[in-house]
Amino acid sequence: MRTDHAAAQRLAGQAQMPPVHTVTTLHALHAQCIAAARWLARQMEKRRSRLALLEMTDEQLKDIGLSRGQAYSEFRRRSWD
């Protein structure tokens, strides 16, 4: 049997489309990668901020209401705190 040209084009177009579950999986993976990158950026910002506290002089720390011990305690906190 011979198929007409329009039917052949429809079949060819359908073959090029990825299955729906593949697209959904790729979107989910993309969203997870974005979330992981944002989490990592937040952790890096916390680390930079805590290091900046340690680099401040006692006078600068006093201006923001912290002691050297408090700055060190903040630095020593876990990264997920």
C-alpha positions in Angstrom: 0.0 0.0 0.0 1.0 3.5 -0.8 0.5 6.4 1.6 -0.3 9.8 0.4 2.2 12.7 0.7 0.3 14.5 3.5 0.1 11.4 5.6 3.8 10.9 5.2 4.5 14.4 6.3 2.3 14.0 9.4 4.2 10.9 10.3 7.6 12.6 9.8 6.5 15.5 11.9 5.4 13.3 14.8 8.6 11.4 14.7 10.6 14.6 15.3 8.7 15.5 18.5 10.2 14.1 21.7 7.8 12.1 23.9 5.9 14.2 26.5 7.6 12.4 29.4 11.0 13.4 28.0 10.1 17.0 27.8 8.6 17.0 31.3 11.8 15.3 32.7 14.0 17.8 31.0 12.0 20.7 32.5 12.2 19.1 35.9 15.9 18.6 35.6 16.4 22.2 34.4 14.4 23.5 37.4 16.5 21.4 39.8 19.7 22.7 38.3 18.5 26.3 38.7 17.5 25.6 42.3 20.9 24.1 43.0 22.7 27.0 41.5 20.7 29.5 43.5 21.3 27.5 46.7 25.0 27.5 46.0 25.0 31.2 45.3 23.3 31.8 48.6 25.9 29.7 50.4 28.7 31.5 48.8 27.3 34.9 49.7 26.9 33.7 53.4 30.6 32.6 53.3 31.7 36.0 51.9 29.7 37.9 54.5 31.0 35.9 57.3 34.6 36.3 56.1 34.0 40.0 55.8 33.0 40.1 59.5 36.3 38.6 60.4 38.3 41.1 58.4 36.6 44.1 60.2 38.5 45.9 62.9 37.2 46.0 66.4 36.0 49.5 65.9 34.0 48.6 62.8 32.5 45.7 64.6 31.5 48.0 67.5 29.8 50.3 65.0 27.5 47.5 63.9 27.0 46.3 67.4 29.1 43.1 67.4 32.1 42.0 69.4 35.1 40.1 68.0 33.7 36.9 69.7 30.3 37.4 68.1 31.9 37.8 64.7 33.9 34.7 65.2 30.8 32.8 66.3 29.0 33.9 63.2 31.9 32.8 61.1 31.9 29.3 62.7 28.2 28.7 62.1 27.3 25.9 59.8 26.7 26.9 56.2 23.1 25.8 56.2 22.3 28.1 59.3 
